Structures are given as C-alpha cells and as structure tokens.
C-alpha cells in the first residue's frame, strides 16, 4: 500500500466526517465552527468564485489565466462531493501537517482543524475568514492537478484571496454577546455588484442576499437588477441590527444609496446552543420607509 492510500485509509478509520448539505440553495451546514463553516462554503462555492475571479486583472494573463482555467473543472467536479471534505482535530494523524490528500480525483481530503484558526496578539482564537477560505480551497484542489507547481499555486491562492477581498466587508455579530457568528459581504470584482451577503455561525452559512433583494425593492416595486452593499456596522438601539448602505440597480441605473438593516429580534440566538442563529427571527428593514 502506497503512502497516499495508507493516509486515506487512516482518514476513513480515524477521523469523524463533518458532513455538509445545501438546503434551498441558500443554506450550507457542517456542524463545526465559524472557520469550518467558511471552508465548507468556499469549497462548495469555488466554481462560481473562480468564474467571477476570471474577470479580474490578477487572472487575465498567463500563467494565472491558464491555471484558473485548469482549476475550474476540478472545482466543479470536487464541489459536488462535499462529503469528501473532512475537518478534524487529530494531532497524531496530521503530525503538524495542515491537510492530507492524494492527487486522485474525488477522494477524501483531510483538513487539520488547527490550520483554520490563528491566534490574535491578545492570544484569542481567530477563525479563518471567507477570503482566506477561498484561497485555502484553491490550494487544496490544486493538488488534483498533475505536475503541480508549488510556487505557482501558492501565489495563485494569494491572488484568489485578494480578489475575494475586493469590496468585501466582514462584521462580527454582537447580539448581546450570545451569538458566535459574522456577516461577510462579497462583491463581484468586475462590477462591484453584491455577489453574496453571508451569515456564518457554528452550524451553517446562509446567504441573505436573496432575502435582502426581496425586501429592498425599486420604486416601481420590482426586484432590483443588482445591489451594491457597503459600510456595514453593528448597532444595538431598539433592536440589535447589522446596518449597511445599499444602492439598487433599477432599469439599468443606480439609485442613491440609502440605509437598511438586518434586525435581530429577541431570542435570535438559541439559548441551548451557543453560537447558532435562528434565521426566522432576522428581518430586513428598508430605511427609506
């Protein structure tokens, strides 16, 4: 048995899989923590992210354009088998490695959970955010490409993170200190239009952009062609809320920016499960009314 095969047998025997599933196209859950949820989302969403990134200047010339074109079909294939992504805490198995995988397609990818958390200067645990998770997902799946050039793919991941941070904003949820969650607004790197408004907690990633699009409409009552989101902040006045500025693209023209919010009503975070947000108790509020 070669080393790759032996490693995968050990993964199957010694590590508990944190499964992931999509519900209604907006919800992805993995039952881990913030960083685990972010990585599962990035892994599953990598084909769409790479398609958006292809229009950015960082990926419009070789070798980066060719590398991206080579990675896209790999990401499409692997993202459909999310159960192959294993996130675990097993120091004896990983022996200091960040991950273990083979070059064979659609085989298990074992990720060391310690690689997903950094440490702040104050000593606090810092979960991997979504831009870093996209970069990490590209690094993982680049191992499925034959003749892998380590230096090229390291730089590719750094470029992927830079693209993911274009107009990205990250806001920790601070509702009475009982939620362990965050919002991440992602934008298309070409148009700067909102690509996703993601809330991550210890159980799931939920894209609020469809809900915001339905709640913040054009003056005609129609759903906007696109949204631009910015200036996220947290407020705890009448109701705890994520407040942001939004502009709507209606009839091909952008509206003046106005304030909107995602309001967290009482008991938004389940008391018996710290860090898990009840999505049914979050309301989109239009600041123009």
ABEGO torsion letter per residue (X at the ends): XBAAAAAAAAAAAABBBBBBBBBGGABBBAGBBAAAAAAAAAAAAAAAAAAAAAABAAAABOAAAAAAAAAAAAAAAAAABAAABBBBBBAAAAGGBABBBBABBGBBBBBBAAAABBBBAAGBBBBBBAAAAAAAAAAAAAAABBGBBAAAAAAAAAAAAAAAABGBBBBBBABGGABBBBBBBBBBAAAGBBABBBBBBAABBBBAAAAAAAABBBAAGBBBABBBBBGBBBBBBABBBBBBBBBBBBGGBBBBBBBBBBBBBBGABBAABBGBBBAAABBBBBAAX
